[in-house]
């Protein structure tokens, strides 16, 4: 099996904000939007400056 090599700076990390992720990887906005209903709010609207780690903690129990 081949191994995957990530270029430096080309991965998503918990300390990145939603804005960091969406601005670097435009298609991730669609992924966040898929979870808006479960979150009960627009994640990109209300959590844009929060870290992924904080967003995950906030919405962890609302997602099933």
N, C-alpha and C positions, 0 to 999 in steps of 0.2 A: 504494500500500500504506500502511495506517495505521501509526503508530508506537505502541509500547507505552510507557506512562509508569508507572514504578514509584513508589509512594508511599514517602516516606522511611521507612526502617526495615523495609520489606517485601521484603527480598531476603535470600538466604542467602549468607553470605560465608565464605571459608576459615578465618578466625580464630574463627568461632563454634564452640561445643562441640556435641556431639551433643545434650546436654541442652537447650541454647539452641534448637536447631532443632526438636526434638520438642515442647518446651513451647510454642513459637510456632505450629507447624504440625503439629497432632496426626496428620494422615494420613501424615506422613513416617515415623512409627514402622513402618508397614507396609512401606515401602520399605527401611528398614534391615533388617528381618526377612527380606526376600527375599535378602539377601546373607549371612546368618548361616552357612549351610552352606558357601558358598565361603570365608568367612573362617575357618571352623573354630571359631567361638565366637559367642556372642550379642554383637553389637556394642553394643546398648543396655545390656547388663549389664557388659561389660568395658571399654568405651570411652566411657562416658557423659560423663566430664569431660575428654575429649581433644578437641582441635580437629578440625574436618573435614579440615584440611590434614594433621595428624598421622595421622589414621585412613586417609586416602588413601595416604599414604606407606607406612604399615605393611602395608596389604593390597594394594597396587598389583600386586605380582607374583603374588599368589595368585588374582587374578581373571582370567578369560579370556573 
